[in-house]
C-alpha cells in the first residue's frame, strides 16, 4: 500500500495541565499509528500567541507531527479532530515531491541560505 508523507499541526487548549497536553498529544500519535501511519518526528513548539482569538483564547499549545500514512487517513483524521474538544485548531498538509526534497535537506541540516540573518550595510 502506497503511503504519502504528511505534516500535521495541532493547536491544543492552552489552559490544560502539562499531563493533559501530553495525553492529547499521545492520543493523536496513538490514533494515527492505529490508522497505519509511521511517525517520522513530533515537535512540541509550546504555547504561542494566536493571530486571532479562537473560542475566547489568545494562545494555544502547538504540536507539529510528520508522518507517512495511507491516503485514507485524511477522512479518519477529520472525524478524529471533530471529536477532540481540546484540539482547538488543526492543519494537515500532504507533501509533494518538492516539499519532500526540502524536508530531507532540512533533516540533514543542508538547507540553502536564502535570507541572511545579518542586516545589510547601507551605502
Backbone as a printed PyTorch tensor [residue, N CA C, xyz], in Angstrom:
tensor([[[  0.8420,  -1.1910,   0.0000],
         [  0.0000,   0.0000,   0.0000],
         [  0.8820,   1.2480,   0.0000]],

        [[  0.5720,   2.1730,  -0.9130],
         [  1.3390,   3.4150,  -1.0230],
         [  1.0060,   4.3330,   0.1470]],

        [[  2.0600,   4.9060,   0.7130],
         [  1.8600,   5.8570,   1.8050],
         [  2.3840,   7.2240,   1.3830]],

        [[  1.6290,   8.2480,   1.7340],
         [  2.0250,   9.6250,   1.4680],
         [  2.6910,  10.1970,   2.7170]],

        [[  3.4060,  11.3030,   2.5450],
         [  4.0380,  11.9740,   3.6690],
         [  3.1930,  13.1750,   4.0490]],

        [[  2.8730,  13.2960,   5.3340],
         [  2.0180,  14.3650,   5.8330],
         [  2.6970,  15.1300,   6.9650]],

        [[  2.2580,  16.3710,   7.1130],
         [  2.6470,  17.1880,   8.2550],
         [  1.3530,  17.6640,   8.8920]],

        [[  1.2040,  17.4590,  10.1870],
         [  0.0050,  17.9090,  10.8970],
         [  0.4220,  18.8710,  12.0040]],

        [[ -0.2760,  19.9910,  12.0890],
         [ -0.0600,  20.9450,  13.1670],
         [ -1.3410,  21.0100,  13.9820]],

        [[ -1.2000,  20.8170,  15.2750],
         [ -2.3470,  20.8560,  16.1900],
         [ -2.1770,  22.0420,  17.1290]],

        [[ -3.2690,  22.7090,  17.4330],
         [ -3.2550,  23.7320,  18.4790],
         [ -4.1330,  23.2030,  19.5950]],

        [[ -3.4970,  22.9500,  20.7240],
         [ -4.1760,  22.3570,  21.8790],
         [ -4.5590,  23.4670,  22.8500]],

        [[ -5.6970,  23.2890,  23.5060],
         [ -6.1990,  24.2310,  24.5010],
         [ -5.0790,  24.5860,  25.4890]],

        [[ -4.7310,  25.8830,  25.6310],
         [ -3.5980,  26.2850,  26.4690],
         [ -3.8590,  26.2260,  27.9720]],

        [[ -5.1040,  26.0540,  28.3840],
         [ -5.4010,  26.0340,  29.8140],
         [ -5.2170,  24.6490,  30.4380]],

        [[ -4.8790,  23.6670,  29.6230],
         [ -4.6850,  22.3130,  30.1420],
         [ -3.3990,  22.2150,  30.9530]],

        [[ -3.3950,  21.2860,  31.8920],
         [ -2.1840,  20.9980,  32.6580],
         [ -1.2050,  20.2550,  31.7450]],

        [[  0.0680,  20.2240,  32.1410],
         [  1.1180,  19.5790,  31.3410],
         [  0.7880,  18.1230,  31.0130]],

        [[  0.2930,  17.3690,  31.9990],
         [ -0.0250,  15.9560,  31.7620],
         [ -1.2360,  15.7980,  30.8340]],

        [[ -2.1570,  16.7640,  30.8630],
         [ -3.3110,  16.7080,  29.9640],
         [ -2.8930,  16.9920,  28.5170]],

        [[ -1.9560,  17.9220,  28.3330],
         [ -1.4250,  18.2230,  26.9970],
         [ -0.7200,  16.9780,  26.4620]],

        [[  0.0620,  16.3340,  27.3200],
         [  0.7760,  15.1160,  26.9270],
         [ -0.2150,  14.0260,  26.5120]],

        [[ -1.3190,  13.9360,  27.2360],
         [ -2.3700,  12.9550,  26.9400],
         [ -2.9970,  13.2120,  25.5620]],

        [[ -3.2750,  14.4800,  25.2450],
         [ -3.8540,  14.8450,  23.9500],
         [ -2.8630,  14.4970,  22.8360]],

        [[ -1.5910,  14.8510,  23.0330],
         [ -0.5500,  14.5860,  22.0290],
         [ -0.3790,  13.0800,  21.8150]],

        [[ -0.2960,  12.3340,  22.9020],
         [ -0.1310,  10.8810,  22.7970],
         [ -1.3770,  10.2210,  22.2030]],

        [[ -2.5470,  10.7780,  22.4920],
         [ -3.7860,  10.2600,  21.9110],
         [ -3.7760,  10.4100,  20.4030]],

        [[ -3.2960,  11.5670,  19.9170],
         [ -3.1820,  11.8060,  18.4810],
         [ -2.1890,  10.8240,  17.8580]],

        [[ -1.0150,  10.6740,  18.4810],
         [  0.0110,   9.7610,  17.9630],
         [ -0.5210,   8.3330,  17.9110]],

        [[ -1.2090,   7.9150,  18.9480],
         [ -1.7760,   6.5740,  19.0120],
         [ -2.8220,   6.3860,  17.9170]],

        [[ -3.6720,   7.4010,  17.7190],
         [ -4.7140,   7.3150,  16.7090],
         [ -4.1250,   7.1250,  15.3120]],

        [[ -3.1470,   7.9740,  14.9390],
         [ -2.6130,   7.8670,  13.5730],
         [ -1.8230,   6.5760,  13.3830]],

        [[ -1.1860,   6.1010,  14.4350],
         [ -0.4520,   4.8300,  14.3450],
         [ -1.4210,   3.6820,  14.0850]],

        [[ -2.5690,   3.7050,  14.7690],
         [ -3.5860,   2.6600,  14.5590],
         [ -4.1790,   2.7120,  13.1510]],

        [[ -4.0970,   3.8940,  12.5100],
         [ -4.6030,   4.0620,  11.1440],
         [ -3.5490,   3.6620,  10.1030]],

        [[ -2.4150,   3.1500,  10.5580],
         [ -1.3730,   2.6930,   9.6360],
         [ -0.2740,   3.7000,   9.3870]],

        [[ -0.2240,   4.7660,  10.1610],
         [  0.8120,   5.7900,   9.9780],
         [  2.1090,   5.3780,  10.6570]],

        [[  3.2050,   5.8320,  10.0760],
         [  4.5290,   5.6820,  10.6850],
         [  5.0200,   7.0820,  11.0050]],

        [[  5.1740,   7.3760,  12.2900],
         [  5.5650,   8.7170,  12.7180],
         [  7.0540,   8.9300,  12.4620]],

        [[  7.3600,  10.0370,  11.7850],
         [  8.7410,  10.3980,  11.4790],
         [  9.3170,  11.2660,  12.5890]],

        [[  8.5400,  12.2610,  13.0220],
         [  9.0210,  13.1920,  14.0400],
         [  7.8420,  13.9540,  14.6250]],

        [[  7.9270,  14.2900,  15.9130],
         [  6.9120,  15.1300,  16.5630],
         [  7.6520,  16.2430,  17.3050]],

        [[  7.3190,  17.4790,  16.9620],
         [  7.9200,  18.6500,  17.6160],
         [  6.8670,  19.3320,  18.4590]],

        [[  7.2430,  19.6870,  19.6780],
         [  6.3520,  20.4820,  20.5170],
         [  6.8930,  21.9040,  20.5100]],

        [[  6.1010,  22.8320,  19.9930],
         [  6.5270,  24.2240,  19.9300],
         [  6.1510,  24.9720,  21.1980]],

        [[  5.2610,  24.3930,  21.9940],
         [  4.8450,  25.0370,  23.2310],
         [  3.7360,  26.0610,  23.0100]],

        [[  3.5290,  26.9020,  24.0060],
         [  2.4560,  27.8930,  23.9420],
         [  2.9060,  29.0840,  23.0990]],

        [[  2.0900,  29.4090,  22.1050],
         [  2.3410,  30.5480,  21.2040],
         [  1.0880,  31.4090,  21.1560]],

        [[  1.2990,  32.6670,  20.9240],
         [  0.1800,  33.6110,  20.7820],
         [ -0.5170,  33.3560,  19.4410]],

        [[ -1.8360,  33.3760,  19.4460],
         [ -2.6150,  33.1880,  18.2170],
         [ -2.7510,  34.5100,  17.4670]],

        [[ -2.8700,  34.4330,  16.1600],
         [ -3.0510,  35.6320,  15.3380],
         [ -4.4060,  36.2740,  15.6160]],

        [[ -5.3850,  35.4480,  15.9580],
         [ -6.7100,  35.9450,  16.3090],
         [ -7.3030,  35.0170,  17.3660]],

        [[ -8.2650,  35.5180,  18.0960],
         [ -8.8800,  34.7660,  19.1970],
         [ -9.6810,  33.5760,  18.6670]],

        [[ -9.5170,  32.4350,  19.3200],
         [-10.2860,  31.2320,  18.9850],
         [-10.9740,  30.7620,  20.2650]],

        [[-12.2730,  30.6890,  20.2270],
         [-13.0640,  30.2450,  21.3890],
         [-12.6730,  30.9950,  22.6650]],

        [[-12.4320,  32.2960,  22.5430],
         [-12.0890,  33.1120,  23.7050],
         [-10.6500,  32.9590,  24.1710]],

        [[ -9.8270,  32.2740,  23.3940],
         [ -8.4220,  32.0550,  23.7830],
         [ -7.4930,  32.8500,  22.8760]],

        [[ -6.4510,  33.4370,  23.4780],
         [ -5.4770,  34.2320,  22.7270],
         [ -4.1920,  33.4630,  22.4290]],

        [[ -4.0530,  32.2590,  23.0000],
         [ -2.8480,  31.4600,  22.7730],
         [ -3.2420,  29.9900,  22.6840]],

        [[ -2.2880,  29.1800,  22.2530],
         [ -2.5200,  27.7430,  22.1420],
         [ -1.2040,  26.9980,  22.2440]],

        [[ -1.2790,  25.7220,  22.5910],
         [ -0.0880,  24.8730,  22.6980],
         [  0.0670,  24.1520,  21.3580]],

        [[  1.1510,  24.4730,  20.6470],
         [  1.3650,  23.9340,  19.3030],
         [  2.1630,  22.6340,  19.3180]],

        [[  1.6920,  21.6810,  18.5250],
         [  2.4010,  20.4100,  18.3080],
         [  2.4310,  20.1750,  16.8010]],

        [[  3.6010,  19.8280,  16.2820],
         [  3.7690,  19.5890,  14.8490],
         [  4.2600,  18.1640,  14.6640]],

        [[  3.5990,  17.3950,  13.7900],
         [  3.9710,  15.9920,  13.5750],
         [  4.1900,  15.7190,  12.0900]],

        [[  5.1970,  14.9150,  11.7960],
         [  5.4850,  14.4620,  10.4320],
         [  5.2910,  12.9540,  10.4040]],

        [[  4.5710,  12.4490,   9.3750],
         [  4.3230,  11.0110,   9.3270],
         [  3.9960,  10.5230,   7.9200]],

        [[  4.2610,   9.2360,   7.6870],
         [  3.8550,   8.5500,   6.4540],
         [  2.5570,   7.8190,   6.7650]],

        [[  1.5810,   7.9010,   5.8520],
         [  0.3020,   7.2320,   6.0950],
         [ -0.4380,   7.0260,   4.7790]],

        [[ -1.3440,   6.0310,   4.7510],
         [ -2.1860,   5.8550,   3.5570],
         [ -3.1280,   7.0530,   3.4020]],

        [[ -3.5370,   7.3320,   2.1760],
         [ -4.3990,   8.4910,   1.8910],
         [ -5.7290,   8.4320,   2.6480]],

        [[ -6.2120,   7.2380,   2.9410],
         [ -7.4940,   7.0760,   3.6440],
         [ -7.4790,   7.7010,   5.0380]],

        [[ -6.2960,   8.0200,   5.5560],
         [ -6.2150,   8.5750,   6.9100],
         [ -6.8570,   9.9630,   7.0030]],

        [[ -6.9100,  10.6880,   5.8950],
         [ -7.4190,  12.0630,   5.9440],
         [ -8.8610,  12.1480,   6.4390]],

        [[ -9.7370,  11.3100,   5.9220],
         [-11.1360,  11.3590,   6.3700],
         [-11.2470,  10.9210,   7.8350]],

        [[-10.4400,   9.9410,   8.2260],
         [-10.4530,   9.4870,   9.6250],
         [ -9.9270,  10.5850,  10.5570]],

        [[ -8.9010,  11.3050,  10.1020],
         [ -8.3470,  12.3950,  10.9110],
         [ -9.3580,  13.5130,  11.1040]],

        [[-10.0740,  13.8750,  10.0420],
         [-11.0980,  14.9320,  10.1550],
         [-12.1240,  14.5630,  11.2260]],

        [[-12.5640,  13.3280,  11.1940],
         [-13.5380,  12.8540,  12.1860],
         [-12.9290,  12.9010,  13.5900]],

        [[-11.6790,  12.4420,  13.7080],
         [-10.9750,  12.4420,  14.9950],
         [-10.8900,  13.8580,  15.5680]],

        [[-10.4740,  14.8270,  14.7280],
         [-10.3140,  16.2010,  15.2070],
         [-11.6440,  16.7980,  15.6640]],

        [[-12.7310,  16.4650,  14.9720],
         [-14.0480,  16.9850,  15.3610],
         [-14.4650,  16.4770,  16.7390]],

        [[-14.0120,  15.2980,  17.1120],
         [-14.3720,  14.6990,  18.3980],
         [-13.4600,  15.1360,  19.5470]],

        [[-12.3520,  15.7980,  19.2250],
         [-11.3920,  16.2040,  20.2540],
         [-11.6460,  17.6410,  20.6960]],

        [[-12.2730,  17.7980,  21.8490],
         [-12.6090,  19.1370,  22.3160],
         [-11.3920,  19.9580,  22.7310]],

        [[-10.2650,  19.2930,  23.0460],
         [ -9.0780,  20.0320,  23.4720],
         [ -8.1400,  20.4060,  22.3270]],

        [[ -8.4600,  19.9910,  21.0920],
         [ -7.6970,  20.4490,  19.9300],
         [ -8.5380,  21.5620,  19.3030]],

        [[ -8.0620,  22.8140,  19.4690],
         [ -8.8950,  23.9410,  19.0460],
         [ -8.7240,  24.2840,  17.5650]],

        [[ -7.6230,  23.8850,  16.9510],
         [ -7.4130,  24.0470,  15.5040],
         [ -6.4270,  22.9780,  15.0460]],

        [[ -6.5010,  22.6820,  13.7450],
         [ -5.5600,  21.7160,  13.1710],
         [ -5.3580,  22.0180,  11.6980]],

        [[ -4.2380,  21.5640,  11.1760],
         [ -3.9320,  21.7020,   9.7580],
         [ -3.1270,  20.4730,   9.3550]],

        [[ -3.5410,  19.8220,   8.2680],
         [ -2.8130,  18.6540,   7.7630],
         [ -2.3870,  18.9540,   6.3290]],

        [[ -1.0930,  18.8120,   6.0540],
         [ -0.5520,  19.0370,   4.7110],
         [ -0.0310,  17.7370,   4.1370]],

        [[ -0.3320,  17.4950,   2.8680],
         [  0.2510,  16.3580,   2.1560],
         [  1.4380,  16.9020,   1.3710]],

        [[  2.6040,  16.3050,   1.5600],
         [  3.8050,  16.7810,   0.8910],
         [  3.8770,  16.3040,  -0.5520]],

        [[  4.2680,  17.2140,  -1.4480],
         [  4.5630,  16.8180,  -2.8170],
         [  6.0760,  16.5660,  -2.9140]],

        [[  6.5760,  16.2340,  -4.1000],
         [  7.9990,  15.8930,  -4.2460],
         [  8.9340,  17.0280,  -3.8450]],

        [[  8.5630,  18.2570,  -4.1850],
         [  9.4000,  19.4080,  -3.8560],
         [  9.4880,  19.5850,  -2.3300]],

        [[  8.3480,  19.4310,  -1.6580],
         [  8.3170,  19.5580,  -0.1990],
         [  9.1020,  18.4260,   0.4600]],

        [[  9.0210,  17.2080,  -0.1250],
         [  9.7740,  16.0720,   0.4140],
         [ 11.2720,  16.3110,   0.3050]],

        [[ 11.7040,  16.8710,  -0.8220],
         [ 13.1300,  17.1650,  -1.0140],
         [ 13.5830,  18.1950,   0.0280]],

        [[ 12.7650,  19.2170,   0.2530],
         [ 13.0640,  20.2450,   1.2500],
         [ 13.1750,  19.6160,   2.6360]],

        [[ 12.2560,  18.7150,   2.9490],
         [ 12.2600,  18.0340,   4.2560],
         [ 13.5340,  17.2250,   4.4540]],

        [[ 13.9780,  16.5190,   3.4100],
         [ 15.2080,  15.7230,   3.5050],
         [ 16.4230,  16.6210,   3.7520]],

        [[ 16.5010,  17.7380,   3.0310],
         [ 17.6060,  18.6850,   3.2410],
         [ 17.5580,  19.2570,   4.6510]],

        [[ 16.3560,  19.5430,   5.1220],
         [ 16.1700,  20.0870,   6.4710],
         [ 16.6760,  19.1000,   7.5170]],

        [[ 16.3260,  17.8190,   7.3570],
         [ 16.7440,  16.7930,   8.3200],
         [ 18.2640,  16.6300,   8.3310]],

        [[ 18.9010,  16.8130,   7.1700],
         [ 20.3600,  16.6830,   7.0710],
         [ 21.0750,  17.9700,   7.4660]],

        [[ 20.3120,  19.0380,   7.7150],
         [ 20.9120,  20.3220,   8.0570],
         [ 21.5960,  20.9740,   6.8700]],

        [[ 21.1210,  20.6990,   5.6610],
         [ 21.7660,  21.2140,   4.4520],
         [ 20.8610,  22.1470,   3.6480]],

        [[ 19.9630,  22.8380,   4.3290],
         [ 19.1020,  23.7830,   3.6200],
         [ 19.9370,  24.9520,   3.1160]],

        [[ 19.7030,  25.3930,   1.8840],
         [ 20.4480,  26.5480,   1.3840],
         [ 20.0270,  27.8130,   2.1310]],

        [[ 20.9600,  28.7360,   2.3180],
         [ 20.6510,  30.0000,   2.9820],
         [ 20.0870,  30.9450,   1.9310]],

        [[ 18.8240,  31.2840,   2.0810],
         [ 18.1670,  32.1620,   1.1210],
         [ 18.1970,  33.6000,   1.6290]],

        [[ 17.8990,  33.7620,   2.8990],
         [ 17.9270,  35.0810,   3.5050],
         [ 18.9750,  35.0880,   4.6050]],

        [[ 19.8060,  36.0830,   4.5970],
         [ 20.8420,  36.1900,   5.6150],
         [ 20.2450,  36.7820,   6.8780]],

        [[ 20.7220,  36.3260,   8.0240],
         [ 20.2660,  36.8380,   9.3170],
         [ 20.9160,  38.1930,   9.6240]],

        [[ 22.0360,  38.4940,   8.9390],
         [ 22.7690,  39.7300,   9.2060],
         [ 22.1360,  40.8810,   8.4400]],

        [[ 21.9830,  42.0430,   9.0810],
         [ 21.4140,  43.1760,   8.3670],
         [ 22.3650,  43.6560,   7.2770]],

        [[ 21.7720,  44.1440,   6.1780],
         [ 22.6040,  44.6320,   5.0790],
         [ 23.1850,  45.9800,   5.4610]],

        [[ 24.4100,  46.2260,   4.9680],
         [ 25.0410,  47.5180,   5.2170],
         [ 24.4690,  48.5490,   4.2650]],

        [[ 24.1960,  49.7320,   4.8230],
         [ 23.6750,  50.7890,   3.9670],
         [ 24.8230,  51.4960,   3.2860]],

        [[ 24.6330,  51.8920,   1.9930],
         [ 25.7150,  52.5750,   1.2830],
         [ 25.5160,  54.0570,   1.2120]]])
